[in-house]
């Protein structure tokens, strides 16, 4: 059942779309690549860039969670175990 509010309905359609799933998969893979690229003796410039990238990833995961809670609602959000894992 689609939400009655048009904003919530638009967000619902976004977060339940295949494109959104693939986008978030790309974010996860990029985040994994950044985490795997750390090495001993790495320069400070490179470390700073990777730390900044990791903060961007954290923000993106937070935005994903907020969008899903708004679009799906609390009950539907917490019915999915992956969402529970993502939030905590």
PyMOL Python script that loads the backbone (N, CA, C, O; Angstrom):
from pymol import cmd

cmd.read_pdbstr("""\
ATOM      1  N   UNK A   1       0.847  -1.184   0.000  1.00  0.00           N
ATOM      2  CA  UNK A   1       0.000   0.000   0.000  1.00  0.00           C
ATOM      3  C   UNK A   1       0.890   1.244   0.000  1.00  0.00           C
ATOM      4  O   UNK A   1       1.778   1.388   0.840  1.00  0.00           O
ATOM      5  N   UNK A   2       0.637   2.130  -0.951  1.00  0.00           N
ATOM      6  CA  UNK A   2       1.418   3.363  -1.070  1.00  0.00           C
ATOM      7  C   UNK A   2       1.011   4.373  -0.002  1.00  0.00           C
ATOM      8  O   UNK A   2      -0.162   4.457   0.362  1.00  0.00           O
ATOM      9  N   UNK A   3       1.981   5.142   0.501  1.00  0.00           N
ATOM     10  CA  UNK A   3       1.644   6.203   1.466  1.00  0.00           C
ATOM     11  C   UNK A   3       0.715   7.243   0.834  1.00  0.00           C
ATOM     12  O   UNK A   3       0.766   7.478  -0.373  1.00  0.00           O
ATOM     13  N   UNK A   4      -0.122   7.855   1.650  1.00  0.00           N
ATOM     14  CA  UNK A   4      -1.092   8.844   1.167  1.00  0.00           C
ATOM     15  C   UNK A   4      -0.420  10.187   0.863  1.00  0.00           C
ATOM     16  O   UNK A   4      -0.783  10.855  -0.106  1.00  0.00           O
ATOM     17  N   UNK A   5       0.536  10.578   1.671  1.00  0.00           N
ATOM     18  CA  UNK A   5       1.236  11.852   1.485  1.00  0.00           C
ATOM     19  C   UNK A   5       2.091  11.783   0.223  1.00  0.00           C
ATOM     20  O   UNK A   5       2.813  10.806   0.024  1.00  0.00           O
ATOM     21  N   UNK A   6       2.021  12.803  -0.631  1.00  0.00           N
ATOM     22  CA  UNK A   6       2.721  12.744  -1.914  1.00  0.00           C
ATOM     23  C   UNK A   6       4.230  12.752  -1.766  1.00  0.00           C
ATOM     24  O   UNK A   6       4.925  12.136  -2.573  1.00  0.00           O
ATOM     25  N   UNK A   7       4.758  13.434  -0.755  1.00  0.00           N
ATOM     26  CA  UNK A   7       6.207  13.454  -0.540  1.00  0.00           C
ATOM     27  C   UNK A   7       6.673  12.077  -0.087  1.00  0.00           C
ATOM     28  O   UNK A   7       7.645  11.531  -0.609  1.00  0.00           O
ATOM     29  N   UNK A   8       5.967  11.528   0.890  1.00  0.00           N
ATOM     30  CA  UNK A   8       6.316  10.204   1.387  1.00  0.00           C
ATOM     31  C   UNK A   8       6.175   9.155   0.283  1.00  0.00           C
ATOM     32  O   UNK A   8       6.982   8.229   0.200  1.00  0.00           O
ATOM     33  N   UNK A   9       5.154   9.299  -0.564  1.00  0.00           N
ATOM     34  CA  UNK A   9       4.940   8.364  -1.670  1.00  0.00           C
ATOM     35  C   UNK A   9       6.103   8.436  -2.664  1.00  0.00           C
ATOM     36  O   UNK A   9       6.569   7.403  -3.144  1.00  0.00           O
ATOM     37  N   UNK A  10       6.574   9.653  -2.976  1.00  0.00           N
ATOM     38  CA  UNK A  10       7.701   9.816  -3.893  1.00  0.00           C
ATOM     39  C   UNK A  10       8.972   9.190  -3.313  1.00  0.00           C
ATOM     40  O   UNK A  10       9.731   8.538  -4.031  1.00  0.00           O
ATOM     41  N   UNK A  11       9.199   9.390  -2.018  1.00  0.00           N
ATOM     42  CA  UNK A  11      10.369   8.798  -1.369  1.00  0.00           C
ATOM     43  C   UNK A  11      10.231   7.283  -1.315  1.00  0.00           C
ATOM     44  O   UNK A  11      11.211   6.562  -1.500  1.00  0.00           O
ATOM     45  N   UNK A  12       9.024   6.800  -1.063  1.00  0.00           N
ATOM     46  CA  UNK A  12       8.767   5.356  -1.064  1.00  0.00           C
ATOM     47  C   UNK A  12       9.137   4.750  -2.420  1.00  0.00           C
ATOM     48  O   UNK A  12       9.814   3.725  -2.488  1.00  0.00           O
ATOM     49  N   UNK A  13       8.684   5.398  -3.495  1.00  0.00           N
ATOM     50  CA  UNK A  13       8.993   4.886  -4.833  1.00  0.00           C
ATOM     51  C   UNK A  13      10.496   4.900  -5.089  1.00  0.00           C
ATOM     52  O   UNK A  13      11.027   3.992  -5.728  1.00  0.00           O
ATOM     53  N   UNK A  14      11.181   5.927  -4.593  1.00  0.00           N
ATOM     54  CA  UNK A  14      12.630   6.014  -4.759  1.00  0.00           C
ATOM     55  C   UNK A  14      13.337   4.870  -4.037  1.00  0.00           C
ATOM     56  O   UNK A  14      14.136   4.152  -4.637  1.00  0.00           O
ATOM     57  N   UNK A  15      13.040   4.701  -2.738  1.00  0.00           N
ATOM     58  CA  UNK A  15      13.796   3.735  -1.935  1.00  0.00           C
ATOM     59  C   UNK A  15      13.429   2.286  -2.229  1.00  0.00           C
ATOM     60  O   UNK A  15      14.157   1.377  -1.829  1.00  0.00           O
ATOM     61  N   UNK A  16      12.327   2.055  -2.911  1.00  0.00           N
ATOM     62  CA  UNK A  16      11.960   0.686  -3.287  1.00  0.00           C
ATOM     63  C   UNK A  16      12.333   0.376  -4.734  1.00  0.00           C
ATOM     64  O   UNK A  16      12.011  -0.700  -5.238  1.00  0.00           O
ATOM     65  N   UNK A  17      13.008   1.308  -5.406  1.00  0.00           N
ATOM     66  CA  UNK A  17      13.366   1.099  -6.809  1.00  0.00           C
ATOM     67  C   UNK A  17      14.647   0.278  -6.929  1.00  0.00           C
ATOM     68  O   UNK A  17      15.501   0.295  -6.043  1.00  0.00           O
ATOM     69  N   UNK A  18      14.757  -0.425  -8.023  1.00  0.00           N
ATOM     70  CA  UNK A  18      15.962  -1.193  -8.320  1.00  0.00           C
ATOM     71  C   UNK A  18      17.157  -0.265  -8.503  1.00  0.00           C
ATOM     72  O   UNK A  18      18.269  -0.594  -8.091  1.00  0.00           O
ATOM     73  N   UNK A  19      16.933   0.890  -9.119  1.00  0.00           N
ATOM     74  CA  UNK A  19      18.020   1.848  -9.336  1.00  0.00           C
ATOM     75  C   UNK A  19      18.632   2.286  -8.008  1.00  0.00           C
ATOM     76  O   UNK A  19      19.853   2.403  -7.894  1.00  0.00           O
ATOM     77  N   UNK A  20      17.788   2.528  -7.006  1.00  0.00           N
ATOM     78  CA  UNK A  20      18.284   2.931  -5.683  1.00  0.00           C
ATOM     79  C   UNK A  20      19.120   1.808  -5.076  1.00  0.00           C
ATOM     80  O   UNK A  20      20.180   2.062  -4.504  1.00  0.00           O
ATOM     81  N   UNK A  21      18.646   0.564  -5.198  1.00  0.00           N
ATOM     82  CA  UNK A  21      19.399  -0.582  -4.678  1.00  0.00           C
ATOM     83  C   UNK A  21      20.770  -0.680  -5.344  1.00  0.00           C
ATOM     84  O   UNK A  21      21.777  -0.896  -4.669  1.00  0.00           O
ATOM     85  N   UNK A  22      20.808  -0.520  -6.664  1.00  0.00           N
ATOM     86  CA  UNK A  22      22.085  -0.597  -7.370  1.00  0.00           C
ATOM     87  C   UNK A  22      22.997   0.577  -7.021  1.00  0.00           C
ATOM     88  O   UNK A  22      24.213   0.408  -6.923  1.00  0.00           O
ATOM     89  N   UNK A  23      22.427   1.754  -6.836  1.00  0.00           N
ATOM     90  CA  UNK A  23      23.221   2.907  -6.423  1.00  0.00           C
ATOM     91  C   UNK A  23      23.870   2.645  -5.068  1.00  0.00           C
ATOM     92  O   UNK A  23      25.064   2.882  -4.891  1.00  0.00           O
ATOM     93  N   UNK A  24      23.081   2.154  -4.110  1.00  0.00           N
ATOM     94  CA  UNK A  24      23.625   1.889  -2.776  1.00  0.00           C
ATOM     95  C   UNK A  24      24.634   0.746  -2.818  1.00  0.00           C
ATOM     96  O   UNK A  24      25.594   0.750  -2.047  1.00  0.00           O
ATOM     97  N   UNK A  25      24.438  -0.224  -3.694  1.00  0.00           N
ATOM     98  CA  UNK A  25      25.431  -1.283  -3.867  1.00  0.00           C
ATOM     99  C   UNK A  25      26.751  -0.688  -4.360  1.00  0.00           C
ATOM    100  O   UNK A  25      27.824  -1.084  -3.906  1.00  0.00           O
ATOM    101  N   UNK A  26      26.666   0.259  -5.285  1.00  0.00           N
ATOM    102  CA  UNK A  26      27.869   0.944  -5.757  1.00  0.00           C
ATOM    103  C   UNK A  26      28.562   1.706  -4.649  1.00  0.00           C
ATOM    104  O   UNK A  26      29.791   1.716  -4.574  1.00  0.00           O
ATOM    105  N   UNK A  27      27.778   2.352  -3.780  1.00  0.00           N
ATOM    106  CA  UNK A  27      28.352   3.071  -2.636  1.00  0.00           C
ATOM    107  C   UNK A  27      29.075   2.091  -1.714  1.00  0.00           C
ATOM    108  O   UNK A  27      30.182   2.371  -1.254  1.00  0.00           O
ATOM    109  N   UNK A  28      28.457   0.954  -1.446  1.00  0.00           N
ATOM    110  CA  UNK A  28      29.069  -0.060  -0.576  1.00  0.00           C
ATOM    111  C   UNK A  28      30.373  -0.576  -1.183  1.00  0.00           C
ATOM    112  O   UNK A  28      31.379  -0.709  -0.486  1.00  0.00           O
ATOM    113  N   UNK A  29      30.350  -0.866  -2.482  1.00  0.00           N
ATOM    114  CA  UNK A  29      31.561  -1.366  -3.138  1.00  0.00           C
ATOM    115  C   UNK A  29      32.670  -0.311  -3.144  1.00  0.00           C
ATOM    116  O   UNK A  29      33.835  -0.635  -2.916  1.00  0.00           O
ATOM    117  N   UNK A  30      32.312   0.940  -3.402  1.00  0.00           N
ATOM    118  CA  UNK A  30      33.307   2.017  -3.369  1.00  0.00           C
ATOM    119  C   UNK A  30      33.879   2.174  -1.964  1.00  0.00           C
ATOM    120  O   UNK A  30      35.086   2.357  -1.803  1.00  0.00           O
ATOM    121  N   UNK A  31      33.024   2.105  -0.952  1.00  0.00           N
ATOM    122  CA  UNK A  31      33.466   2.215   0.438  1.00  0.00           C
ATOM    123  C   UNK A  31      34.408   1.061   0.788  1.00  0.00           C
ATOM    124  O   UNK A  31      35.417   1.260   1.465  1.00  0.00           O
ATOM    125  N   UNK A  32      34.076  -0.132   0.328  1.00  0.00           N
ATOM    126  CA  UNK A  32      34.935  -1.295   0.567  1.00  0.00           C
ATOM    127  C   UNK A  32      36.293  -1.100  -0.096  1.00  0.00           C
ATOM    128  O   UNK A  32      37.329  -1.417   0.489  1.00  0.00           O
ATOM    129  N   UNK A  33      36.281  -0.576  -1.323  1.00  0.00           N
ATOM    130  CA  UNK A  33      37.538  -0.319  -2.023  1.00  0.00           C
ATOM    131  C   UNK A  33      38.412   0.691  -1.295  1.00  0.00           C
ATOM    132  O   UNK A  33      39.627   0.516  -1.200  1.00  0.00           O
ATOM    133  N   UNK A  34      37.798   1.739  -0.786  1.00  0.00           N
ATOM    134  CA  UNK A  34      38.563   2.747  -0.034  1.00  0.00           C
ATOM    135  C   UNK A  34      39.138   2.130   1.235  1.00  0.00           C
ATOM    136  O   UNK A  34      40.307   2.346   1.553  1.00  0.00           O
ATOM    137  N   UNK A  35      38.332   1.370   1.958  1.00  0.00           N
ATOM    138  CA  UNK A  35      38.824   0.749   3.194  1.00  0.00           C
ATOM    139  C   UNK A  35      39.949  -0.245   2.913  1.00  0.00           C
ATOM    140  O   UNK A  35      40.887  -0.359   3.702  1.00  0.00           O
ATOM    141  N   UNK A  36      39.861  -0.959   1.800  1.00  0.00           N
ATOM    142  CA  UNK A  36      40.882  -1.953   1.459  1.00  0.00           C
ATOM    143  C   UNK A  36      42.171  -1.321   0.944  1.00  0.00           C
ATOM    144  O   UNK A  36      43.190  -2.005   0.851  1.00  0.00           O
ATOM    145  N   UNK A  37      42.151  -0.057   0.614  1.00  0.00           N
ATOM    146  CA  UNK A  37      43.320   0.574  -0.003  1.00  0.00           C
ATOM    147  C   UNK A  37      44.295   1.188   0.997  1.00  0.00           C
ATOM    148  O   UNK A  37      45.343   1.694   0.596  1.00  0.00           O
ATOM    149  N   UNK A  38      43.975   1.155   2.280  1.00  0.00           N
ATOM    150  CA  UNK A  38      44.915   1.669   3.277  1.00  0.00           C
ATOM    151  C   UNK A  38      46.160   0.779   3.320  1.00  0.00           C
ATOM    152  O   UNK A  38      46.057  -0.438   3.169  1.00  0.00           O
ATOM    153  N   UNK A  39      47.318   1.376   3.523  1.00  0.00           N
ATOM    154  CA  UNK A  39      48.542   0.593   3.648  1.00  0.00           C
ATOM    155  C   UNK A  39      49.511   1.297   4.592  1.00  0.00           C
ATOM    156  O   UNK A  39      49.433   2.507   4.805  1.00  0.00           O
ATOM    157  N   UNK A  40      50.418   0.512   5.146  1.00  0.00           N
ATOM    158  CA  UNK A  40      51.399   1.025   6.098  1.00  0.00           C
ATOM    159  C   UNK A  40      52.344   2.000   5.390  1.00  0.00           C
ATOM    160  O   UNK A  40      52.834   1.717   4.296  1.00  0.00           O
ATOM    161  N   UNK A  41      52.588   3.125   6.011  1.00  0.00           N
ATOM    162  CA  UNK A  41      53.497   4.117   5.478  1.00  0.00           C
ATOM    163  C   UNK A  41      52.849   5.037   4.456  1.00  0.00           C
ATOM    164  O   UNK A  41      53.544   5.738   3.721  1.00  0.00           O
ATOM    165  N   UNK A  42      51.554   5.040   4.407  1.00  0.00           N
ATOM    166  CA  UNK A  42      50.806   5.866   3.449  1.00  0.00           C
ATOM    167  C   UNK A  42      50.999   7.352   3.781  1.00  0.00           C
ATOM    168  O   UNK A  42      51.096   7.727   4.949  1.00  0.00           O
ATOM    169  N   UNK A  43      51.051   8.174   2.760  1.00  0.00           N
ATOM    170  CA  UNK A  43      51.239   9.605   2.947  1.00  0.00           C
ATOM    171  C   UNK A  43      50.035  10.273   3.594  1.00  0.00           C
ATOM    172  O   UNK A  43      48.913   9.772   3.518  1.00  0.00           O
ATOM    173  N   UNK A  44      50.287  11.415   4.233  1.00  0.00           N
ATOM    174  CA  UNK A  44      49.208  12.103   4.940  1.00  0.00           C
ATOM    175  C   UNK A  44      48.135  12.633   3.994  1.00  0.00           C
ATOM    176  O   UNK A  44      46.959  12.666   4.354  1.00  0.00           O
ATOM    177  N   UNK A  45      48.523  13.046   2.795  1.00  0.00           N
ATOM    178  CA  UNK A  45      47.542  13.533   1.825  1.00  0.00           C
ATOM    179  C   UNK A  45      46.571  12.442   1.418  1.00  0.00           C
ATOM    180  O   UNK A  45      45.364  12.668   1.332  1.00  0.00           O
ATOM    181  N   UNK A  46      47.103  11.268   1.171  1.00  0.00           N
ATOM    182  CA  UNK A  46      46.272  10.123   0.800  1.00  0.00           C
ATOM    183  C   UNK A  46      45.371   9.706   1.962  1.00  0.00           C
ATOM    184  O   UNK A  46      44.195   9.401   1.768  1.00  0.00           O
ATOM    185  N   UNK A  47      45.928   9.697   3.155  1.00  0.00           N
ATOM    186  CA  UNK A  47      45.121   9.350   4.335  1.00  0.00           C
ATOM    187  C   UNK A  47      43.987  10.345   4.535  1.00  0.00           C
ATOM    188  O   UNK A  47      42.863   9.958   4.852  1.00  0.00           O
ATOM    189  N   UNK A  48      44.280  11.615   4.352  1.00  0.00           N
ATOM    190  CA  UNK A  48      43.250  12.639   4.506  1.00  0.00           C
ATOM    191  C   UNK A  48      42.135  12.449   3.475  1.00  0.00           C
ATOM    192  O   UNK A  48      40.954  12.558   3.806  1.00  0.00           O
ATOM    193  N   UNK A  49      42.509  12.167   2.241  1.00  0.00           N
ATOM    194  CA  UNK A  49      41.516  11.952   1.189  1.00  0.00           C
ATOM    195  C   UNK A  49      40.634  10.745   1.507  1.00  0.00           C
ATOM    196  O   UNK A  49      39.420  10.792   1.310  1.00  0.00           O
ATOM    197  N   UNK A  50      41.236   9.678   1.993  1.00  0.00           N
ATOM    198  CA  UNK A  50      40.467   8.474   2.325  1.00  0.00           C
ATOM    199  C   UNK A  50      39.567   8.700   3.538  1.00  0.00           C
ATOM    200  O   UNK A  50      38.435   8.218   3.576  1.00  0.00           O
ATOM    201  N   UNK A  51      40.071   9.426   4.520  1.00  0.00           N
ATOM    202  CA  UNK A  51      39.244   9.753   5.690  1.00  0.00           C
ATOM    203  C   UNK A  51      38.049  10.614   5.280  1.00  0.00           C
ATOM    204  O   UNK A  51      36.937  10.419   5.772  1.00  0.00           O
ATOM    205  N   UNK A  52      38.284  11.555   4.386  1.00  0.00           N
ATOM    206  CA  UNK A  52      37.190  12.395   3.880  1.00  0.00           C
ATOM    207  C   UNK A  52      36.178  11.547   3.117  1.00  0.00           C
ATOM    208  O   UNK A  52      34.971  11.713   3.289  1.00  0.00           O
ATOM    209  N   UNK A  53      36.669  10.638   2.273  1.00  0.00           N
ATOM    210  CA  UNK A  53      35.775   9.745   1.534  1.00  0.00           C
ATOM    211  C   UNK A  53      34.938   8.906   2.495  1.00  0.00           C
ATOM    212  O   UNK A  53      33.743   8.711   2.272  1.00  0.00           O
ATOM    213  N   UNK A  54      35.558   8.411   3.557  1.00  0.00           N
ATOM    214  CA  UNK A  54      34.814   7.609   4.527  1.00  0.00           C
ATOM    215  C   UNK A  54      33.729   8.421   5.221  1.00  0.00           C
ATOM    216  O   UNK A  54      32.656   7.891   5.510  1.00  0.00           O
ATOM    217  N   UNK A  55      33.985   9.689   5.492  1.00  0.00           N
ATOM    218  CA  UNK A  55      32.955  10.546   6.089  1.00  0.00           C
ATOM    219  C   UNK A  55      31.801  10.757   5.104  1.00  0.00           C
ATOM    220  O   UNK A  55      30.639  10.787   5.508  1.00  0.00           O
ATOM    221  N   UNK A  56      32.118  10.902   3.825  1.00  0.00           N
ATOM    222  CA  UNK A  56      31.076  11.023   2.801  1.00  0.00           C
ATOM    223  C   UNK A  56      30.223   9.756   2.773  1.00  0.00           C
ATOM    224  O   UNK A  56      28.999   9.830   2.661  1.00  0.00           O
ATOM    225  N   UNK A  57      30.865   8.602   2.873  1.00  0.00           N
ATOM    226  CA  UNK A  57      30.118   7.344   2.888  1.00  0.00           C
ATOM    227  C   UNK A  57      29.195   7.264   4.105  1.00  0.00           C
ATOM    228  O   UNK A  57      28.054   6.818   3.987  1.00  0.00           O
ATOM    229  N   UNK A  58      29.677   7.690   5.259  1.00  0.00           N
ATOM    230  CA  UNK A  58      28.844   7.679   6.471  1.00  0.00           C
ATOM    231  C   UNK A  58      27.613   8.557   6.272  1.00  0.00           C
ATOM    232  O   UNK A  58      26.503   8.168   6.637  1.00  0.00           O
ATOM    233  N   UNK A  59      27.805   9.727   5.700  1.00  0.00           N
ATOM    234  CA  UNK A  59      26.675  10.632   5.435  1.00  0.00           C
ATOM    235  C   UNK A  59      25.699   9.974   4.462  1.00  0.00           C
ATOM    236  O   UNK A  59      24.485  10.058   4.647  1.00  0.00           O
ATOM    237  N   UNK A  60      26.225   9.323   3.431  1.00  0.00           N
ATOM    238  CA  UNK A  60      25.354   8.670   2.458  1.00  0.00           C
ATOM    239  C   UNK A  60      24.542   7.551   3.103  1.00  0.00           C
ATOM    240  O   UNK A  60      23.360   7.391   2.796  1.00  0.00           O
ATOM    241  N   UNK A  61      25.151   6.786   3.980  1.00  0.00           N
ATOM    242  CA  UNK A  61      24.415   5.732   4.683  1.00  0.00           C
ATOM    243  C   UNK A  61      23.354   6.330   5.595  1.00  0.00           C
ATOM    244  O   UNK A  61      22.261   5.778   5.724  1.00  0.00           O
ATOM    245  N   UNK A  62      23.666   7.444   6.223  1.00  0.00           N
ATOM    246  CA  UNK A  62      22.684   8.119   7.067  1.00  0.00           C
ATOM    247  C   UNK A  62      21.504   8.637   6.261  1.00  0.00           C
ATOM    248  O   UNK A  62      20.352   8.498   6.673  1.00  0.00           O
ATOM    249  N   UNK A  63      21.795   9.236   5.110  1.00  0.00           N
ATOM    250  CA  UNK A  63      20.723   9.733   4.238  1.00  0.00           C
ATOM    251  C   UNK A  63      19.860   8.570   3.753  1.00  0.00           C
ATOM    252  O   UNK A  63      18.637   8.685   3.682  1.00  0.00           O
ATOM    253  N   UNK A  64      20.502   7.454   3.422  1.00  0.00           N
ATOM    254  CA  UNK A  64      19.745   6.268   3.001  1.00  0.00           C
ATOM    255  C   UNK A  64      18.770   5.835   4.100  1.00  0.00           C
ATOM    256  O   UNK A  64      17.601   5.564   3.824  1.00  0.00           O
ATOM    257  N   UNK A  65      19.250   5.771   5.337  1.00  0.00           N
ATOM    258  CA  UNK A  65      18.401   5.340   6.447  1.00  0.00           C
ATOM    259  C   UNK A  65      17.237   6.306   6.658  1.00  0.00           C
ATOM    260  O   UNK A  65      16.098   5.878   6.846  1.00  0.00           O
ATOM    261  N   UNK A  66      17.521   7.601   6.626  1.00  0.00           N
ATOM    262  CA  UNK A  66      16.456   8.593   6.820  1.00  0.00           C
ATOM    263  C   UNK A  66      15.419   8.498   5.703  1.00  0.00           C
ATOM    264  O   UNK A  66      14.216   8.512   5.963  1.00  0.00           O
ATOM    265  N   UNK A  67      15.890   8.402   4.462  1.00  0.00           N
ATOM    266  CA  UNK A  67      14.951   8.283   3.340  1.00  0.00           C
ATOM    267  C   UNK A  67      14.081   7.038   3.476  1.00  0.00           C
ATOM    268  O   UNK A  67      12.879   7.090   3.215  1.00  0.00           O
ATOM    269  N   UNK A  68      14.673   5.931   3.877  1.00  0.00           N
ATOM    270  CA  UNK A  68      13.899   4.698   4.021  1.00  0.00           C
ATOM    271  C   UNK A  68      12.884   4.803   5.155  1.00  0.00           C
ATOM    272  O   UNK A  68      11.755   4.332   5.018  1.00  0.00           O
ATOM    273  N   UNK A  69      13.268   5.407   6.261  1.00  0.00           N
ATOM    274  CA  UNK A  69      12.327   5.566   7.373  1.00  0.00           C
ATOM    275  C   UNK A  69      11.168   6.462   6.951  1.00  0.00           C
ATOM    276  O   UNK A  69      10.013   6.172   7.264  1.00  0.00           O
ATOM    277  N   UNK A  70      11.466   7.543   6.246  1.00  0.00           N
ATOM    278  CA  UNK A  70      10.410   8.454   5.791  1.00  0.00           C
ATOM    279  C   UNK A  70       9.528   7.766   4.753  1.00  0.00           C
ATOM    280  O   UNK A  70       8.302   7.839   4.833  1.00  0.00           O
ATOM    281  N   UNK A  71      10.143   7.104   3.786  1.00  0.00           N
ATOM    282  CA  UNK A  71       9.382   6.492   2.706  1.00  0.00           C
ATOM    283  C   UNK A  71       8.599   5.267   3.116  1.00  0.00           C
ATOM    284  O   UNK A  71       7.459   5.081   2.690  1.00  0.00           O
ATOM    285  N   UNK A  72       9.204   4.427   3.942  1.00  0.00           N
ATOM    286  CA  UNK A  72       8.566   3.175   4.339  1.00  0.00           C
ATOM    287  C   UNK A  72       7.755   3.305   5.620  1.00  0.00           C
ATOM    288  O   UNK A  72       6.790   2.569   5.825  1.00  0.00           O
ATOM    289  N   UNK A  73       8.137   4.222   6.466  1.00  0.00           N
ATOM    290  CA  UNK A  73       7.544   4.302   7.800  1.00  0.00           C
ATOM    291  C   UNK A  73       8.315   3.392   8.745  1.00  0.00           C
ATOM    292  O   UNK A  73       8.980   2.451   8.313  1.00  0.00           O
ATOM    293  N   UNK A  74       8.218   3.682  10.039  1.00  0.00           N
ATOM    294  CA  UNK A  74       8.984   2.923  11.037  1.00  0.00           C
ATOM    295  C   UNK A  74       8.676   1.434  11.016  1.00  0.00           C
ATOM    296  O   UNK A  74       9.590   0.609  11.025  1.00  0.00           O
ATOM    297  N   UNK A  75       7.404   1.088  10.989  1.00  0.00           N
ATOM    298  CA  UNK A  75       7.030  -0.334  11.067  1.00  0.00           C
ATOM    299  C   UNK A  75       7.572  -1.128   9.890  1.00  0.00           C
ATOM    300  O   UNK A  75       8.189  -2.178  10.074  1.00  0.00           O
ATOM    301  N   UNK A  76       7.343  -0.629   8.686  1.00  0.00           N
ATOM    302  CA  UNK A  76       7.802  -1.348   7.491  1.00  0.00           C
ATOM    303  C   UNK A  76       9.333  -1.350   7.429  1.00  0.00           C
ATOM    304  O   UNK A  76       9.943  -2.326   6.992  1.00  0.00           O
ATOM    305  N   UNK A  77       9.941  -0.258   7.868  1.00  0.00           N
ATOM    306  CA  UNK A  77      11.402  -0.181   7.872  1.00  0.00           C
ATOM    307  C   UNK A  77      11.990  -1.282   8.753  1.00  0.00           C
ATOM    308  O   UNK A  77      12.912  -1.987   8.342  1.00  0.00           O
ATOM    309  N   UNK A  78      11.458  -1.426   9.958  1.00  0.00           N
ATOM    310  CA  UNK A  78      12.026  -2.388  10.899  1.00  0.00           C
ATOM    311  C   UNK A  78      11.586  -3.826  10.649  1.00  0.00           C
ATOM    312  O   UNK A  78      12.089  -4.732  11.313  1.00  0.00           O
ATOM    313  N   UNK A  79      10.674  -4.066   9.724  1.00  0.00           N
ATOM    314  CA  UNK A  79      10.321  -5.437   9.357  1.00  0.00           C
ATOM    315  C   UNK A  79      11.451  -6.105   8.579  1.00  0.00           C
ATOM    316  O   UNK A  79      11.585  -7.329   8.604  1.00  0.00           O
ATOM    317  N   UNK A  80      12.256  -5.313   7.895  1.00  0.00           N
ATOM    318  CA  UNK A  80      13.356  -5.832   7.090  1.00  0.00           C
ATOM    319  C   UNK A  80      14.614  -5.924   7.961  1.00  0.00           C
ATOM    320  O   UNK A  80      15.077  -4.916   8.493  1.00  0.00           O
ATOM    321  N   UNK A  81      15.157  -7.117   8.102  1.00  0.00           N
ATOM    322  CA  UNK A  81      16.336  -7.315   8.948  1.00  0.00           C
ATOM    323  C   UNK A  81      17.552  -6.570   8.421  1.00  0.00           C
ATOM    324  O   UNK A  81      18.390  -6.147   9.216  1.00  0.00           O
ATOM    325  N   UNK A  82      17.682  -6.394   7.105  1.00  0.00           N
ATOM    326  CA  UNK A  82      18.806  -5.629   6.564  1.00  0.00           C
ATOM    327  C   UNK A  82      18.748  -4.182   7.028  1.00  0.00           C
ATOM    328  O   UNK A  82      19.781  -3.581   7.323  1.00  0.00           O
ATOM    329  N   UNK A  83      17.551  -3.622   7.095  1.00  0.00           N
ATOM    330  CA  UNK A  83      17.410  -2.244   7.578  1.00  0.00           C
ATOM    331  C   UNK A  83      17.799  -2.146   9.047  1.00  0.00           C
ATOM    332  O   UNK A  83      18.422  -1.171   9.470  1.00  0.00           O
ATOM    333  N   UNK A  84      17.431  -3.155   9.815  1.00  0.00           N
ATOM    334  CA  UNK A  84      17.835  -3.155  11.231  1.00  0.00           C
ATOM    335  C   UNK A  84      19.345  -3.159  11.353  1.00  0.00           C
ATOM    336  O   UNK A  84      19.918  -2.434  12.166  1.00  0.00           O
ATOM    337  N   UNK A  85      19.981  -3.984  10.538  1.00  0.00           N
ATOM    338  CA  UNK A  85      21.443  -4.052  10.546  1.00  0.00           C
ATOM    339  C   UNK A  85      22.040  -2.711  10.102  1.00  0.00           C
ATOM    340  O   UNK A  85      23.003  -2.234  10.703  1.00  0.00           O
ATOM    341  N   UNK A  86      21.481  -2.112   9.068  1.00  0.00           N
ATOM    342  CA  UNK A  86      22.002  -0.838   8.560  1.00  0.00           C
ATOM    343  C   UNK A  86      21.919   0.276   9.595  1.00  0.00           C
ATOM    344  O   UNK A  86      22.831   1.096   9.704  1.00  0.00           O
ATOM    345  N   UNK A  87      20.835   0.307  10.350  1.00  0.00           N
ATOM    346  CA  UNK A  87      20.636   1.403  11.287  1.00  0.00           C
ATOM    347  C   UNK A  87      21.499   1.248  12.536  1.00  0.00           C
ATOM    348  O   UNK A  87      21.902   2.245  13.136  1.00  0.00           O
ATOM    349  N   UNK A  88      21.780   0.037  12.924  1.00  0.00           N
ATOM    350  CA  UNK A  88      22.551  -0.184  14.152  1.00  0.00           C
ATOM    351  C   UNK A  88      23.848  -0.830  13.808  1.00  0.00           C
ATOM    352  O   UNK A  88      24.655  -1.107  14.695  1.00  0.00           O
TER     353      UNK A  88
END
""", "prot")
cmd.dss("prot")
cmd.show_as("cartoon", "prot")
cmd.util.cbc("prot")
cmd.orient("prot")
